[in-house]
Amino acid sequence: MCKEGDFGNAVAKLSYEPSSGDADTIVSELATLLTSGRLSAANKQVIKEAYSSMPDNAAALRVAQQLIVSSPEFHTTNTVQMNGESRTILTSPEPSGVPYKALIFVMLNGGADSFNMLIPHTCASKDLYKEYSNMRGSVAISPKSSLLEIDANATGQVCESFGMHPKLAAAHQLYNDGVCYGFVGNLFFLCCCEASMLTRVIASSIRT
Protein backbone atom coordinates (compact mmCIF):
# COMPACT_ATOMS: atom_id res chain seq x y z
CA MET A 1 0.00 0.00 0.00
CA CYS A 2 1.30 3.46 -0.90
CA LYS A 3 2.03 5.68 2.12
CA GLU A 4 -0.31 8.66 1.92
CA GLY A 5 1.57 11.06 4.20
CA ASP A 6 0.33 13.73 6.60
CA PHE A 7 -1.98 16.36 5.10
CA GLY A 8 -3.46 17.53 8.40
CA ASN A 9 -1.98 21.04 8.08
CA ALA A 10 -3.12 21.58 4.48
CA VAL A 11 -4.99 24.87 4.02
CA ALA A 12 -6.68 23.87 0.76
CA LYS A 13 -7.52 20.88 -1.40
CA LEU A 14 -8.44 20.15 -4.99
CA SER A 15 -12.23 20.08 -5.27
CA TYR A 16 -12.15 17.59 -8.14
CA GLU A 17 -14.80 14.88 -8.12
CA PRO A 18 -14.12 11.90 -10.41
CA SER A 19 -16.74 10.85 -12.92
CA SER A 20 -16.23 7.20 -11.92
CA GLY A 21 -14.31 5.06 -9.43
CA ASP A 22 -12.21 3.43 -12.12
CA ALA A 23 -8.44 4.00 -11.67
CA ASP A 24 -7.80 4.43 -15.42
CA THR A 25 -10.49 7.09 -15.74
CA ILE A 26 -9.47 8.99 -12.61
CA VAL A 27 -5.75 9.09 -13.43
CA SER A 28 -6.51 10.17 -17.01
CA GLU A 29 -8.82 12.94 -15.81
CA LEU A 30 -6.26 14.16 -13.25
CA ALA A 31 -3.53 14.03 -15.89
CA THR A 32 -5.65 16.27 -18.13
CA LEU A 33 -6.40 18.72 -15.30
CA LEU A 34 -2.92 18.90 -13.78
CA THR A 35 -0.52 18.18 -16.66
CA SER A 36 -2.58 19.07 -19.75
CA GLY A 37 -2.50 15.40 -20.73
CA ARG A 38 1.31 15.22 -20.78
CA LEU A 39 1.66 12.56 -18.07
CA SER A 40 3.75 9.71 -19.48
CA ALA A 41 2.38 6.20 -19.77
CA ALA A 42 4.98 4.93 -17.29
CA ASN A 43 4.02 7.50 -14.66
CA LYS A 44 0.33 6.84 -15.25
CA GLN A 45 0.91 3.17 -14.54
CA VAL A 46 2.77 3.92 -11.29
CA ILE A 47 -0.04 6.20 -10.13
CA LYS A 48 -2.75 3.72 -11.08
CA GLU A 49 -1.02 1.00 -9.07
CA ALA A 50 -0.73 3.32 -6.08
CA TYR A 51 -4.40 4.27 -6.45
CA SER A 52 -5.49 0.64 -6.50
CA SER A 53 -3.44 -0.17 -3.40
CA MET A 54 -5.25 2.27 -1.12
CA PRO A 55 -7.95 1.07 1.34
CA ASP A 56 -10.69 3.49 0.23
CA ASN A 57 -11.54 5.80 -2.67
CA ALA A 58 -10.94 9.05 -0.74
CA ALA A 59 -7.40 8.05 0.27
CA ALA A 60 -6.74 6.69 -3.24
CA LEU A 61 -7.77 10.01 -4.79
CA ARG A 62 -5.49 11.97 -2.47
CA VAL A 63 -2.52 9.72 -3.24
CA ALA A 64 -3.12 10.06 -6.99
CA GLN A 65 -3.13 13.84 -6.69
CA GLN A 66 0.02 13.84 -4.55
CA LEU A 67 1.90 11.64 -7.02
CA ILE A 68 0.87 13.68 -10.05
CA VAL A 69 2.01 16.96 -8.49
CA SER A 70 5.32 15.21 -7.72
CA SER A 71 5.81 14.21 -11.36
CA PRO A 72 8.13 16.11 -13.77
CA GLU A 73 5.20 16.67 -16.12
CA PHE A 74 3.43 18.77 -13.48
CA HIS A 75 6.47 21.05 -13.05
CA THR A 76 7.20 21.66 -16.74
CA THR A 77 5.38 22.93 -19.79
CA ASN A 78 7.17 20.70 -22.31
CA THR A 79 6.79 17.00 -23.03
CA VAL A 80 9.05 15.04 -20.70
CA GLN A 81 11.37 12.51 -22.34
CA MET A 82 12.91 9.80 -20.15
CA ASN A 83 16.47 8.75 -21.05
CA GLY A 84 16.42 5.65 -18.86
CA GLU A 85 19.54 6.68 -16.93
CA SER A 86 19.66 6.88 -13.16
CA ARG A 87 20.21 10.32 -11.66
CA THR A 88 23.65 10.91 -10.21
CA ILE A 89 23.56 11.09 -6.42
CA LEU A 90 25.76 13.93 -5.24
CA THR A 91 27.70 13.67 -2.00
CA SER A 92 27.45 16.43 0.58
CA PRO A 93 30.62 18.54 0.93
CA GLU A 94 32.66 18.25 4.09
CA PRO A 95 32.12 21.13 6.56
CA SER A 96 35.01 23.60 6.44
CA GLY A 97 34.93 24.36 10.15
CA VAL A 98 35.35 28.08 9.41
CA PRO A 99 33.26 30.33 11.70
CA TYR A 100 30.38 32.10 9.99
CA LYS A 101 27.38 34.30 10.69
CA ALA A 102 23.88 33.20 9.74
CA LEU A 103 20.64 35.09 9.21
CA ILE A 104 17.83 33.20 10.93
CA PHE A 105 14.27 33.78 9.72
CA VAL A 106 11.57 32.43 12.03
CA MET A 107 8.19 32.09 10.33
CA LEU A 108 5.25 31.62 12.67
CA ASN A 109 1.60 31.01 11.81
CA GLY A 110 -0.71 34.00 11.97
CA GLY A 111 -0.14 37.71 11.53
CA ALA A 112 1.11 40.57 13.68
CA ASP A 113 -1.22 43.45 14.50
CA SER A 114 1.46 46.14 14.27
CA PHE A 115 -0.72 48.80 15.91
CA ASN A 116 -0.75 46.67 19.06
CA MET A 117 3.00 46.04 19.12
CA LEU A 118 4.11 49.56 20.04
CA ILE A 119 1.54 51.82 21.71
CA PRO A 120 1.66 55.39 23.06
CA HIS A 121 1.98 55.26 26.84
CA THR A 122 2.90 58.57 28.51
CA CYS A 123 2.61 61.69 26.36
CA ALA A 124 2.69 65.15 27.97
CA SER A 125 1.35 67.02 24.94
CA LYS A 126 -1.89 65.01 24.72
CA ASP A 127 -3.33 61.68 25.79
CA LEU A 128 -2.38 59.59 22.78
CA TYR A 129 -3.13 56.34 24.60
CA LYS A 130 -6.74 57.49 24.98
CA GLU A 131 -6.89 58.31 21.25
CA TYR A 132 -5.40 54.89 20.45
CA SER A 133 -7.95 53.19 22.73
CA ASN A 134 -10.87 55.07 21.18
CA MET A 135 -9.75 54.30 17.63
CA ARG A 136 -9.03 50.60 18.22
CA GLY A 137 -12.06 49.92 20.36
CA SER A 138 -12.40 46.30 21.50
CA VAL A 139 -9.02 45.24 20.03
CA ALA A 140 -7.04 47.87 21.98
CA ILE A 141 -4.62 46.56 24.61
CA SER A 142 -6.04 47.39 28.01
CA PRO A 143 -5.61 48.22 30.76
CA LYS A 144 -2.77 50.59 30.09
CA SER A 145 -0.89 49.15 33.05
CA SER A 146 -0.51 45.84 31.20
CA LEU A 147 1.79 47.43 28.61
CA LEU A 148 5.55 46.86 28.89
CA GLU A 149 6.77 50.43 29.16
CA ILE A 150 9.97 51.62 27.43
CA ASP A 151 11.60 55.03 27.87
CA ALA A 152 11.61 57.31 24.81
CA ASN A 153 12.86 60.58 26.38
CA ALA A 154 16.16 60.49 24.49
CA THR A 155 14.65 59.71 21.09
CA GLY A 156 12.87 62.98 20.27
CA GLN A 157 9.47 61.30 20.11
CA VAL A 158 6.13 62.94 20.86
CA CYS A 159 5.72 60.63 23.88
CA GLU A 160 8.02 60.26 26.86
CA SER A 161 7.39 56.51 26.87
CA PHE A 162 5.74 53.83 24.78
CA GLY A 163 4.23 50.51 25.71
CA MET A 164 5.07 47.19 24.08
CA HIS A 165 2.54 44.37 23.78
CA PRO A 166 2.39 42.29 27.01
CA LYS A 167 3.44 39.19 25.06
CA LEU A 168 6.70 40.82 23.87
CA ALA A 169 8.49 40.32 27.19
CA ALA A 170 11.64 38.91 25.56
CA ALA A 171 11.95 41.84 23.14
CA HIS A 172 11.19 44.28 25.98
CA GLN A 173 14.06 42.85 28.02
CA LEU A 174 16.44 43.10 25.04
CA TYR A 175 15.49 46.74 24.53
CA ASN A 176 16.10 47.58 28.18
CA ASP A 177 19.43 45.73 28.04
CA GLY A 178 20.50 47.81 25.04
CA VAL A 179 20.83 44.77 22.79
CA CYS A 180 17.88 45.72 20.60
CA TYR A 181 17.62 49.39 19.94
CA GLY A 182 14.42 50.37 18.20
CA PHE A 183 11.45 49.88 15.93
CA VAL A 184 11.26 50.66 12.21
CA GLY A 185 7.81 51.36 10.86
CA ASN A 186 6.28 49.74 13.95
CA LEU A 187 6.96 46.30 12.45
CA PHE A 188 10.67 45.55 12.71
CA PHE A 189 12.65 45.35 15.92
CA LEU A 190 16.33 46.11 15.28
CA CYS A 191 18.69 43.83 17.17
CA CYS A 192 22.40 43.13 17.25
CA CYS A 193 23.12 40.04 19.28
CA GLU A 194 25.17 36.86 19.40
CA ALA A 195 23.69 33.62 18.08
CA SER A 196 23.42 32.12 21.59
CA MET A 197 21.41 35.13 22.76
CA LEU A 198 19.19 34.97 19.69
CA THR A 199 18.47 31.32 20.47
CA ARG A 200 17.38 32.28 23.98
CA VAL A 201 15.16 35.07 22.64
CA ILE A 202 13.45 32.75 20.16
CA ALA A 203 12.90 30.09 22.82
CA SER A 204 11.50 32.66 25.23
CA SER A 205 9.17 34.08 22.57
CA ILE A 206 7.83 30.63 21.70
CA ARG A 207 7.16 29.89 25.37
CA THR A 208 5.39 33.23 25.71
C-alpha positions in Angstrom: 0.0 0.0 0.0 1.3 3.5 -0.9 2.0 5.7 2.1 -0.3 8.7 1.9 1.6 11.1 4.2 0.3 13.7 6.6 -2.0 16.4 5.1 -3.5 17.5 8.4 -2.0 21.0 8.1 -3.1 21.6 4.5 -5.0 24.9 4.0 -6.7 23.9 0.8 -7.5 20.9 -1.4 -8.4 20.2 -5.0 -12.2 20.1 -5.3 -12.1 17.6 -8.1 -14.8 14.9 -8.1 -14.1 11.9 -10.4 -16.7 10.8 -12.9 -16.2 7.2 -11.9 -14.3 5.1 -9.4 -12.2 3.4 -12.1 -8.4 4.0 -11.7 -7.8 4.4 -15.4 -10.5 7.1 -15.7 -9.5 9.0 -12.6 -5.7 9.1 -13.4 -6.5 10.2 -17.0 -8.8 12.9 -15.8 -6.3 14.2 -13.3 -3.5 14.0 -15.9 -5.7 16.3 -18.1 -6.4 18.7 -15.3 -2.9 18.9 -13.8 -0.5 18.2 -16.7 -2.6 19.1 -19.8 -2.5 15.4 -20.7 1.3 15.2 -20.8 1.7 12.6 -18.1 3.7 9.7 -19.5 2.4 6.2 -19.8 5.0 4.9 -17.3 4.0 7.5 -14.7 0.3 6.8 -15.3 0.9 3.2 -14.5 2.8 3.9 -11.3 0.0 6.2 -10.1 -2.8 3.7 -11.1 -1.0 1.0 -9.1 -0.7 3.3 -6.1 -4.4 4.3 -6.4 -5.5 0.6 -6.5 -3.4 -0.2 -3.4 -5.3 2.3 -1.1 -8.0 1.1 1.3 -10.7 3.5 0.2 -11.5 5.8 -2.7 -10.9 9.0 -0.7 -7.4 8.0 0.3 -6.7 6.7 -3.2 -7.8 10.0 -4.8 -5.5 12.0 -2.5 -2.5 9.7 -3.2 -3.1 10.1 -7.0 -3.1 13.8 -6.7 0.0 13.8 -4.6 1.9 11.6 -7.0 0.9 13.7 -10.0 2.0 17.0 -8.5 5.3 15.2 -7.7 5.8 14.2 -11.4 8.1 16.1 -13.8 5.2 16.7 -16.1 3.4 18.8 -13.5 6.5 21.1 -13.1 7.2 21.7 -16.7 5.4 22.9 -19.8 7.2 20.7 -22.3 6.8 17.0 -23.0 9.1 15.0 -20.7 11.4 12.5 -22.3 12.9 9.8 -20.2 16.5 8.8 -21.0 16.4 5.7 -18.9 19.5 6.7 -16.9 19.7 6.9 -13.2 20.2 10.3 -11.7 23.7 10.9 -10.2 23.6 11.1 -6.4 25.8 13.9 -5.2 27.7 13.7 -2.0 27.4 16.4 0.6 30.6 18.5 0.9 32.7 18.2 4.1 32.1 21.1 6.6 35.0 23.6 6.4 34.9 24.4 10.1 35.3 28.1 9.4 33.3 30.3 11.7 30.4 32.1 10.0 27.4 34.3 10.7 23.9 33.2 9.7 20.6 35.1 9.2 17.8 33.2 10.9 14.3 33.8 9.7 11.6 32.4 12.0 8.2 32.1 10.3 5.3 31.6 12.7 1.6 31.0 11.8 -0.7 34.0 12.0 -0.1 37.7 11.5 1.1 40.6 13.7 -1.2 43.5 14.5 1.5 46.1 14.3 -0.7 48.8 15.9 -0.8 46.7 19.1 3.0 46.0 19.1 4.1 49.6 20.0 1.5 51.8 21.7 1.7 55.4 23.1 2.0 55.3 26.8 2.9 58.6 28.5 2.6 61.7 26.4 2.7 65.1 28.0 1.3 67.0 24.9 -1.9 65.0 24.7 -3.3 61.7 25.8 -2.4 59.6 22.8 -3.1 56.3 24.6 -6.7 57.5 25.0 -6.9 58.3 21.3 -5.4 54.9 20.4 -8.0 53.2 22.7 -10.9 55.1 21.2 -9.8 54.3 17.6 -9.0 50.6 18.2 -12.1 49.9 20.4 -12.4 46.3 21.5 -9.0 45.2 20.0 -7.0 47.9 22.0 -4.6 46.6 24.6 -6.0 47.4 28.0 -5.6 48.2 30.8 -2.8 50.6 30.1 -0.9 49.2 33.1 -0.5 45.8 31.2 1.8 47.4 28.6 5.5 46.9 28.9 6.8 50.4 29.2 10.0 51.6 27.4 11.6 55.0 27.9 11.6 57.3 24.8 12.9 60.6 26.4 16.2 60.5 24.5 14.7 59.7 21.1 12.9 63.0 20.3 9.5 61.3 20.1 6.1 62.9 20.9 5.7 60.6 23.9 8.0 60.3 26.9 7.4 56.5 26.9 5.7 53.8 24.8 4.2 50.5 25.7 5.1 47.2 24.1 2.5 44.4 23.8 2.4 42.3 27.0 3.4 39.2 25.1 6.7 40.8 23.9 8.5 40.3 27.2 11.6 38.9 25.6 11.9 41.8 23.1 11.2 44.3 26.0 14.1 42.8 28.0 16.4 43.1 25.0 15.5 46.7 24.5 16.1 47.6 28.2 19.4 45.7 28.0 20.5 47.8 25.0 20.8 44.8 22.8 17.9 45.7 20.6 17.6 49.4 19.9 14.4 50.4 18.2 11.4 49.9 15.9 11.3 50.7 12.2 7.8 51.4 10.9 6.3 49.7 14.0 7.0 46.3 12.5 10.7 45.5 12.7 12.6 45.3 15.9 16.3 46.1 15.3 18.7 43.8 17.2 22.4 43.1 17.3 23.1 40.0 19.3 25.2 36.9 19.4 23.7 33.6 18.1 23.4 32.1 21.6 21.4 35.1 22.8 19.2 35.0 19.7 18.5 31.3 20.5 17.4 32.3 24.0 15.2 35.1 22.6 13.4 32.8 20.2 12.9 30.1 22.8 11.5 32.7 25.2 9.2 34.1 22.6 7.8 30.6 21.7 7.2 29.9 25.4 5.4 33.2 25.7 
